[in-house]
Amino acid sequence: MSQTALRNDNADDLDFVVDEAIRVAGGDMRTAILGLIRGQHQLEAEMGKTVSAVSAGYVRRQLR
């Protein structure tokens, strides 16, 4: 499959996901965006918990 076809498939997938987010929000784009941002914040918080459970050397932090 060519790179152009791959990009078009991904764009179609993203278009579908965007349309679905707006549909779930009742057609209100502000509500859809707010929901996506809240979901991103939740994922970041969950990842922060996971990272803190990993050794400092693994995440390349300096031990103090």
PyMOL Python script that loads the backbone (N, CA, C, O; Angstrom):
from pymol import cmd

cmd.read_pdbstr("""\
ATOM      1  N   MET A   1       0.856  -1.184   0.000  1.00  0.00           N
ATOM      2  CA  MET A   1       0.000   0.000   0.000  1.00  0.00           C
ATOM      3  C   MET A   1       0.892   1.234   0.000  1.00  0.00           C
ATOM      4  O   MET A   1       1.893   1.271   0.716  1.00  0.00           O
ATOM      5  N   SER A   2       0.549   2.228  -0.781  1.00  0.00           N
ATOM      6  CA  SER A   2       1.379   3.424  -0.878  1.00  0.00           C
ATOM      7  C   SER A   2       1.204   4.308   0.353  1.00  0.00           C
ATOM      8  O   SER A   2       0.236   4.180   1.103  1.00  0.00           O
ATOM      9  N   GLN A   3       2.174   5.212   0.540  1.00  0.00           N
ATOM     10  CA  GLN A   3       2.116   6.142   1.667  1.00  0.00           C
ATOM     11  C   GLN A   3       0.868   7.037   1.566  1.00  0.00           C
ATOM     12  O   GLN A   3       0.251   7.353   2.583  1.00  0.00           O
ATOM     13  N   THR A   4       0.501   7.440   0.356  1.00  0.00           N
ATOM     14  CA  THR A   4      -0.689   8.283   0.181  1.00  0.00           C
ATOM     15  C   THR A   4      -1.938   7.545   0.624  1.00  0.00           C
ATOM     16  O   THR A   4      -2.799   8.121   1.289  1.00  0.00           O
ATOM     17  N   ALA A   5      -2.043   6.290   0.264  1.00  0.00           N
ATOM     18  CA  ALA A   5      -3.208   5.495   0.673  1.00  0.00           C
ATOM     19  C   ALA A   5      -3.241   5.328   2.181  1.00  0.00           C
ATOM     20  O   ALA A   5      -4.309   5.389   2.790  1.00  0.00           O
ATOM     21  N   LEU A   6      -2.075   5.116   2.794  1.00  0.00           N
ATOM     22  CA  LEU A   6      -2.034   4.991   4.253  1.00  0.00           C
ATOM     23  C   LEU A   6      -2.492   6.280   4.913  1.00  0.00           C
ATOM     24  O   LEU A   6      -3.259   6.248   5.875  1.00  0.00           O
ATOM     25  N   ARG A   7      -2.028   7.411   4.406  1.00  0.00           N
ATOM     26  CA  ARG A   7      -2.429   8.697   4.987  1.00  0.00           C
ATOM     27  C   ARG A   7      -3.918   8.926   4.830  1.00  0.00           C
ATOM     28  O   ARG A   7      -4.561   9.444   5.743  1.00  0.00           O
ATOM     29  N   ASN A   8      -4.477   8.552   3.693  1.00  0.00           N
ATOM     30  CA  ASN A   8      -5.917   8.720   3.477  1.00  0.00           C
ATOM     31  C   ASN A   8      -6.714   7.831   4.420  1.00  0.00           C
ATOM     32  O   ASN A   8      -7.738   8.262   4.950  1.00  0.00           O
ATOM     33  N   ASP A   9      -6.265   6.596   4.639  1.00  0.00           N
ATOM     34  CA  ASP A   9      -6.951   5.696   5.559  1.00  0.00           C
ATOM     35  C   ASP A   9      -6.922   6.271   6.970  1.00  0.00           C
ATOM     36  O   ASP A   9      -7.936   6.254   7.669  1.00  0.00           O
ATOM     37  N   ASN A  10      -5.778   6.775   7.390  1.00  0.00           N
ATOM     38  CA  ASN A  10      -5.665   7.366   8.721  1.00  0.00           C
ATOM     39  C   ASN A  10      -6.530   8.610   8.833  1.00  0.00           C
ATOM     40  O   ASN A  10      -7.165   8.829   9.865  1.00  0.00           O
ATOM     41  N   ALA A  11      -6.564   9.421   7.796  1.00  0.00           N
ATOM     42  CA  ALA A  11      -7.400  10.621   7.808  1.00  0.00           C
ATOM     43  C   ALA A  11      -8.870  10.232   7.912  1.00  0.00           C
ATOM     44  O   ALA A  11      -9.634  10.871   8.636  1.00  0.00           O
ATOM     45  N   ASP A  12      -9.271   9.178   7.186  1.00  0.00           N
ATOM     46  CA  ASP A  12     -10.655   8.717   7.264  1.00  0.00           C
ATOM     47  C   ASP A  12     -10.979   8.236   8.677  1.00  0.00           C
ATOM     48  O   ASP A  12     -12.060   8.509   9.199  1.00  0.00           O
ATOM     49  N   ASP A  13     -10.037   7.517   9.292  1.00  0.00           N
ATOM     50  CA  ASP A  13     -10.241   7.048  10.659  1.00  0.00           C
ATOM     51  C   ASP A  13     -10.382   8.228  11.613  1.00  0.00           C
ATOM     52  O   ASP A  13     -11.248   8.228  12.488  1.00  0.00           O
ATOM     53  N   LEU A  14      -9.529   9.231  11.440  1.00  0.00           N
ATOM     54  CA  LEU A  14      -9.600  10.403  12.313  1.00  0.00           C
ATOM     55  C   LEU A  14     -10.895  11.172  12.097  1.00  0.00           C
ATOM     56  O   LEU A  14     -11.509  11.642  13.055  1.00  0.00           O
ATOM     57  N   ASP A  15     -11.309  11.299  10.855  1.00  0.00           N
ATOM     58  CA  ASP A  15     -12.584  11.967  10.571  1.00  0.00           C
ATOM     59  C   ASP A  15     -13.732  11.247  11.258  1.00  0.00           C
ATOM     60  O   ASP A  15     -14.614  11.884  11.834  1.00  0.00           O
ATOM     61  N   PHE A  16     -13.722   9.924  11.198  1.00  0.00           N
ATOM     62  CA  PHE A  16     -14.766   9.137  11.841  1.00  0.00           C
ATOM     63  C   PHE A  16     -14.761   9.374  13.351  1.00  0.00           C
ATOM     64  O   PHE A  16     -15.818   9.558  13.955  1.00  0.00           O
ATOM     65  N   VAL A  17     -13.578   9.370  13.959  1.00  0.00           N
ATOM     66  CA  VAL A  17     -13.465   9.554  15.415  1.00  0.00           C
ATOM     67  C   VAL A  17     -13.940  10.947  15.809  1.00  0.00           C
ATOM     68  O   VAL A  17     -14.632  11.106  16.815  1.00  0.00           O
ATOM     69  N   VAL A  18     -13.575  11.949  15.029  1.00  0.00           N
ATOM     70  CA  VAL A  18     -14.016  13.319  15.312  1.00  0.00           C
ATOM     71  C   VAL A  18     -15.540  13.407  15.210  1.00  0.00           C
ATOM     72  O   VAL A  18     -16.200  13.958  16.092  1.00  0.00           O
ATOM     73  N   ASP A  19     -16.082  12.867  14.140  1.00  0.00           N
ATOM     74  CA  ASP A  19     -17.541  12.886  13.964  1.00  0.00           C
ATOM     75  C   ASP A  19     -18.244  12.161  15.109  1.00  0.00           C
ATOM     76  O   ASP A  19     -19.291  12.602  15.582  1.00  0.00           O
ATOM     77  N   GLU A  20     -17.666  11.051  15.547  1.00  0.00           N
ATOM     78  CA  GLU A  20     -18.256  10.281  16.650  1.00  0.00           C
ATOM     79  C   GLU A  20     -18.221  11.067  17.956  1.00  0.00           C
ATOM     80  O   GLU A  20     -19.189  11.056  18.717  1.00  0.00           O
ATOM     81  N   ALA A  21     -17.101  11.754  18.217  1.00  0.00           N
ATOM     82  CA  ALA A  21     -16.999  12.563  19.441  1.00  0.00           C
ATOM     83  C   ALA A  21     -18.054  13.667  19.445  1.00  0.00           C
ATOM     84  O   ALA A  21     -18.672  13.934  20.475  1.00  0.00           O
ATOM     85  N   ILE A  22     -18.257  14.302  18.301  1.00  0.00           N
ATOM     86  CA  ILE A  22     -19.272  15.359  18.194  1.00  0.00           C
ATOM     87  C   ILE A  22     -20.670  14.770  18.341  1.00  0.00           C
ATOM     88  O   ILE A  22     -21.529  15.372  18.985  1.00  0.00           O
ATOM     89  N   ARG A  23     -20.907  13.605  17.753  1.00  0.00           N
ATOM     90  CA  ARG A  23     -22.215  12.963  17.869  1.00  0.00           C
ATOM     91  C   ARG A  23     -22.526  12.620  19.318  1.00  0.00           C
ATOM     92  O   ARG A  23     -23.632  12.865  19.800  1.00  0.00           O
ATOM     93  N   VAL A  24     -21.534  12.046  20.014  1.00  0.00           N
ATOM     94  CA  VAL A  24     -21.732  11.670  21.418  1.00  0.00           C
ATOM     95  C   VAL A  24     -22.019  12.905  22.273  1.00  0.00           C
ATOM     96  O   VAL A  24     -22.750  12.824  23.260  1.00  0.00           O
ATOM     97  N   ALA A  25     -21.442  14.047  21.890  1.00  0.00           N
ATOM     98  CA  ALA A  25     -21.655  15.291  22.633  1.00  0.00           C
ATOM     99  C   ALA A  25     -22.943  15.990  22.211  1.00  0.00           C
ATOM    100  O   ALA A  25     -23.166  17.149  22.561  1.00  0.00           O
ATOM    101  N   GLY A  26     -23.782  15.297  21.468  1.00  0.00           N
ATOM    102  CA  GLY A  26     -25.062  15.881  21.062  1.00  0.00           C
ATOM    103  C   GLY A  26     -24.920  16.959  20.009  1.00  0.00           C
ATOM    104  O   GLY A  26     -25.798  17.812  19.875  1.00  0.00           O
ATOM    105  N   GLY A  27     -23.823  16.936  19.256  1.00  0.00           N
ATOM    106  CA  GLY A  27     -23.605  17.921  18.200  1.00  0.00           C
ATOM    107  C   GLY A  27     -22.936  19.195  18.675  1.00  0.00           C
ATOM    108  O   GLY A  27     -22.650  20.077  17.865  1.00  0.00           O
ATOM    109  N   ASP A  28     -22.684  19.311  19.954  1.00  0.00           N
ATOM    110  CA  ASP A  28     -22.052  20.510  20.516  1.00  0.00           C
ATOM    111  C   ASP A  28     -20.535  20.333  20.480  1.00  0.00           C
ATOM    112  O   ASP A  28     -19.973  19.524  21.219  1.00  0.00           O
ATOM    113  N   MET A  29     -19.877  21.109  19.602  1.00  0.00           N
ATOM    114  CA  MET A  29     -18.425  20.951  19.448  1.00  0.00           C
ATOM    115  C   MET A  29     -17.663  21.337  20.705  1.00  0.00           C
ATOM    116  O   MET A  29     -16.647  20.718  21.021  1.00  0.00           O
ATOM    117  N   ARG A  30     -18.136  22.350  21.429  1.00  0.00           N
ATOM    118  CA  ARG A  30     -17.450  22.760  22.659  1.00  0.00           C
ATOM    119  C   ARG A  30     -17.473  21.625  23.682  1.00  0.00           C
ATOM    120  O   ARG A  30     -16.466  21.353  24.336  1.00  0.00           O
ATOM    121  N   THR A  31     -18.609  20.972  23.817  1.00  0.00           N
ATOM    122  CA  THR A  31     -18.733  19.841  24.741  1.00  0.00           C
ATOM    123  C   THR A  31     -17.841  18.689  24.297  1.00  0.00           C
ATOM    124  O   THR A  31     -17.221  18.024  25.126  1.00  0.00           O
ATOM    125  N   ALA A  32     -17.776  18.452  22.989  1.00  0.00           N
ATOM    126  CA  ALA A  32     -16.919  17.382  22.464  1.00  0.00           C
ATOM    127  C   ALA A  32     -15.457  17.661  22.782  1.00  0.00           C
ATOM    128  O   ALA A  32     -14.736  16.772  23.235  1.00  0.00           O
ATOM    129  N   ILE A  33     -15.018  18.897  22.544  1.00  0.00           N
ATOM    130  CA  ILE A  33     -13.622  19.258  22.817  1.00  0.00           C
ATOM    131  C   ILE A  33     -13.330  19.163  24.304  1.00  0.00           C
ATOM    132  O   ILE A  33     -12.285  18.649  24.702  1.00  0.00           O
ATOM    133  N   LEU A  34     -14.240  19.651  25.119  1.00  0.00           N
ATOM    134  CA  LEU A  34     -14.063  19.580  26.571  1.00  0.00           C
ATOM    135  C   LEU A  34     -13.945  18.136  27.040  1.00  0.00           C
ATOM    136  O   LEU A  34     -13.110  17.826  27.889  1.00  0.00           O
ATOM    137  N   GLY A  35     -14.770  17.259  26.496  1.00  0.00           N
ATOM    138  CA  GLY A  35     -14.695  15.842  26.854  1.00  0.00           C
ATOM    139  C   GLY A  35     -13.370  15.215  26.454  1.00  0.00           C
ATOM    140  O   GLY A  35     -12.803  14.419  27.203  1.00  0.00           O
ATOM    141  N   LEU A  36     -12.876  15.573  25.273  1.00  0.00           N
ATOM    142  CA  LEU A  36     -11.593  15.043  24.814  1.00  0.00           C
ATOM    143  C   LEU A  36     -10.444  15.538  25.685  1.00  0.00           C
ATOM    144  O   LEU A  36      -9.535  14.774  26.007  1.00  0.00           O
ATOM    145  N   ILE A  37     -10.482  16.809  26.065  1.00  0.00           N
ATOM    146  CA  ILE A  37      -9.436  17.365  26.929  1.00  0.00           C
ATOM    147  C   ILE A  37      -9.480  16.703  28.304  1.00  0.00           C
ATOM    148  O   ILE A  37      -8.439  16.363  28.865  1.00  0.00           O
ATOM    149  N   ARG A  38     -10.675  16.523  28.843  1.00  0.00           N
ATOM    150  CA  ARG A  38     -10.786  15.848  30.141  1.00  0.00           C
ATOM    151  C   ARG A  38     -10.261  14.420  30.067  1.00  0.00           C
ATOM    152  O   ARG A  38      -9.589  13.952  30.986  1.00  0.00           O
ATOM    153  N   GLY A  39     -10.567  13.729  28.973  1.00  0.00           N
ATOM    154  CA  GLY A  39     -10.050  12.380  28.786  1.00  0.00           C
ATOM    155  C   GLY A  39      -8.536  12.361  28.701  1.00  0.00           C
ATOM    156  O   GLY A  39      -7.895  11.467  29.254  1.00  0.00           O
ATOM    157  N   GLN A  40      -7.961  13.333  28.018  1.00  0.00           N
ATOM    158  CA  GLN A  40      -6.501  13.432  27.916  1.00  0.00           C
ATOM    159  C   GLN A  40      -5.881  13.662  29.285  1.00  0.00           C
ATOM    160  O   GLN A  40      -4.873  13.044  29.626  1.00  0.00           O
ATOM    161  N   HIS A  41      -6.484  14.550  30.070  1.00  0.00           N
ATOM    162  CA  HIS A  41      -5.974  14.808  31.422  1.00  0.00           C
ATOM    163  C   HIS A  41      -6.038  13.553  32.284  1.00  0.00           C
ATOM    164  O   HIS A  41      -5.126  13.280  33.064  1.00  0.00           O
ATOM    165  N   GLN A  42      -7.112  12.797  32.141  1.00  0.00           N
ATOM    166  CA  GLN A  42      -7.245  11.555  32.907  1.00  0.00           C
ATOM    167  C   GLN A  42      -6.160  10.552  32.504  1.00  0.00           C
ATOM    168  O   GLN A  42      -5.561   9.905  33.363  1.00  0.00           O
ATOM    169  N   LEU A  43      -5.909  10.424  31.201  1.00  0.00           N
ATOM    170  CA  LEU A  43      -4.854   9.522  30.735  1.00  0.00           C
ATOM    171  C   LEU A  43      -3.478   9.956  31.248  1.00  0.00           C
ATOM    172  O   LEU A  43      -2.669   9.120  31.650  1.00  0.00           O
ATOM    173  N   GLU A  44      -3.219  11.264  31.231  1.00  0.00           N
ATOM    174  CA  GLU A  44      -1.940  11.772  31.727  1.00  0.00           C
ATOM    175  C   GLU A  44      -1.781  11.481  33.215  1.00  0.00           C
ATOM    176  O   GLU A  44      -0.692  11.129  33.667  1.00  0.00           O
ATOM    177  N   ALA A  45      -2.862  11.626  33.976  1.00  0.00           N
ATOM    178  CA  ALA A  45      -2.805  11.343  35.409  1.00  0.00           C
ATOM    179  C   ALA A  45      -2.532   9.863  35.657  1.00  0.00           C
ATOM    180  O   ALA A  45      -1.747   9.511  36.537  1.00  0.00           O
ATOM    181  N   GLU A  46      -3.181   9.001  34.880  1.00  0.00           N
ATOM    182  CA  GLU A  46      -2.955   7.560  35.024  1.00  0.00           C
ATOM    183  C   GLU A  46      -1.533   7.188  34.642  1.00  0.00           C
ATOM    184  O   GLU A  46      -0.920   6.331  35.279  1.00  0.00           O
ATOM    185  N   MET A  47      -1.007   7.826  33.608  1.00  0.00           N
ATOM    186  CA  MET A  47       0.371   7.552  33.198  1.00  0.00           C
ATOM    187  C   MET A  47       1.355   8.046  34.253  1.00  0.00           C
ATOM    188  O   MET A  47       2.396   7.428  34.473  1.00  0.00           O
ATOM    189  N   GLY A  48       1.029   9.152  34.898  1.00  0.00           N
ATOM    190  CA  GLY A  48       1.884   9.670  35.961  1.00  0.00           C
ATOM    191  C   GLY A  48       1.996   8.691  37.107  1.00  0.00           C
ATOM    192  O   GLY A  48       3.061   8.556  37.710  1.00  0.00           O
ATOM    193  N   LYS A  49       0.906   8.005  37.416  1.00  0.00           N
ATOM    194  CA  LYS A  49       0.921   6.991  38.473  1.00  0.00           C
ATOM    195  C   LYS A  49       1.811   5.826  38.062  1.00  0.00           C
ATOM    196  O   LYS A  49       2.561   5.289  38.877  1.00  0.00           O
ATOM    197  N   THR A  50       1.724   5.441  36.799  1.00  0.00           N
ATOM    198  CA  THR A  50       2.513   4.318  36.287  1.00  0.00           C
ATOM    199  C   THR A  50       3.995   4.671  36.284  1.00  0.00           C
ATOM    200  O   THR A  50       4.829   3.859  36.687  1.00  0.00           O
ATOM    201  N   VAL A  51       4.325   5.872  35.835  1.00  0.00           N
ATOM    202  CA  VAL A  51       5.726   6.290  35.770  1.00  0.00           C
ATOM    203  C   VAL A  51       6.331   6.346  37.153  1.00  0.00           C
ATOM    204  O   VAL A  51       7.492   5.977  37.329  1.00  0.00           O
ATOM    205  N   SER A  52       5.575   6.798  38.143  1.00  0.00           N
ATOM    206  CA  SER A  52       6.124   6.892  39.494  1.00  0.00           C
ATOM    207  C   SER A  52       6.370   5.509  40.092  1.00  0.00           C
ATOM    208  O   SER A  52       7.134   5.372  41.047  1.00  0.00           O
ATOM    209  N   ALA A  53       5.724   4.483  39.531  1.00  0.00           N
ATOM    210  CA  ALA A  53       5.920   3.126  40.026  1.00  0.00           C
ATOM    211  C   ALA A  53       7.149   2.457  39.392  1.00  0.00           C
ATOM    212  O   ALA A  53       7.559   1.377  39.816  1.00  0.00           O
ATOM    213  N   VAL A  54       7.726   3.101  38.384  1.00  0.00           N
ATOM    214  CA  VAL A  54       8.888   2.576  37.683  1.00  0.00           C
ATOM    215  C   VAL A  54      10.139   3.202  38.296  1.00  0.00           C
ATOM    216  O   VAL A  54      10.090   4.321  38.807  1.00  0.00           O
ATOM    217  N   SER A  55      11.245   2.488  38.246  1.00  0.00           N
ATOM    218  CA  SER A  55      12.475   3.006  38.839  1.00  0.00           C
ATOM    219  C   SER A  55      12.890   4.317  38.189  1.00  0.00           C
ATOM    220  O   SER A  55      12.631   4.555  37.009  1.00  0.00           O
ATOM    221  N   ALA A  56      13.538   5.161  38.978  1.00  0.00           N
ATOM    222  CA  ALA A  56      13.977   6.467  38.500  1.00  0.00           C
ATOM    223  C   ALA A  56      14.956   6.323  37.345  1.00  0.00           C
ATOM    224  O   ALA A  56      14.913   7.114  36.403  1.00  0.00           O
ATOM    225  N   GLY A  57      15.829   5.341  37.397  1.00  0.00           N
ATOM    226  CA  GLY A  57      16.783   5.127  36.321  1.00  0.00           C
ATOM    227  C   GLY A  57      16.115   4.753  35.025  1.00  0.00           C
ATOM    228  O   GLY A  57      16.591   5.118  33.950  1.00  0.00           O
ATOM    229  N   TYR A  58      15.015   4.029  35.111  1.00  0.00           N
ATOM    230  CA  TYR A  58      14.309   3.596  33.917  1.00  0.00           C
ATOM    231  C   TYR A  58      13.716   4.791  33.176  1.00  0.00           C
ATOM    232  O   TYR A  58      13.760   4.821  31.946  1.00  0.00           O
ATOM    233  N   VAL A  59      13.180   5.746  33.862  1.00  0.00           N
ATOM    234  CA  VAL A  59      12.600   6.921  33.226  1.00  0.00           C
ATOM    235  C   VAL A  59      13.620   8.031  33.064  1.00  0.00           C
ATOM    236  O   VAL A  59      13.266   9.145  32.677  1.00  0.00           O
ATOM    237  N   ARG A  60      14.889   7.741  33.357  1.00  0.00           N
ATOM    238  CA  ARG A  60      16.013   8.642  33.154  1.00  0.00           C
ATOM    239  C   ARG A  60      15.891   9.935  33.946  1.00  0.00           C
ATOM    240  O   ARG A  60      16.203  11.017  33.447  1.00  0.00           O
ATOM    241  N   ARG A  61      15.440   9.809  35.172  1.00  0.00           N
ATOM    242  CA  ARG A  61      15.445  10.951  36.079  1.00  0.00           C
ATOM    243  C   ARG A  61      16.704  10.854  36.930  1.00  0.00           C
ATOM    244  O   ARG A  61      17.284   9.780  37.092  1.00  0.00           O
ATOM    245  N   GLN A  62      17.102  11.971  37.456  1.00  0.00           N
ATOM    246  CA  GLN A  62      18.239  11.964  38.359  1.00  0.00           C
ATOM    247  C   GLN A  62      17.723  11.728  39.767  1.00  0.00           C
ATOM    248  O   GLN A  62      16.733  12.326  40.191  1.00  0.00           O
ATOM    249  N   LEU A  63      18.398  10.861  40.475  1.00  0.00           N
ATOM    250  CA  LEU A  63      18.050  10.642  41.895  1.00  0.00           C
ATOM    251  C   LEU A  63      18.596  11.803  42.702  1.00  0.00           C
ATOM    252  O   LEU A  63      19.703  12.281  42.454  1.00  0.00           O
ATOM    253  N   ARG A  64      17.827  12.245  43.652  1.00  0.00           N
ATOM    254  CA  ARG A  64      18.286  13.378  44.485  1.00  0.00           C
ATOM    255  C   ARG A  64      18.571  12.917  45.870  1.00  0.00           C
ATOM    256  O   ARG A  64      18.966  13.717  46.718  1.00  0.00           O
TER     257      ARG A  64
END
""", "prot")
cmd.dss("prot")
cmd.show_as("cartoon", "prot")
cmd.util.cbc("prot")
cmd.orient("prot")
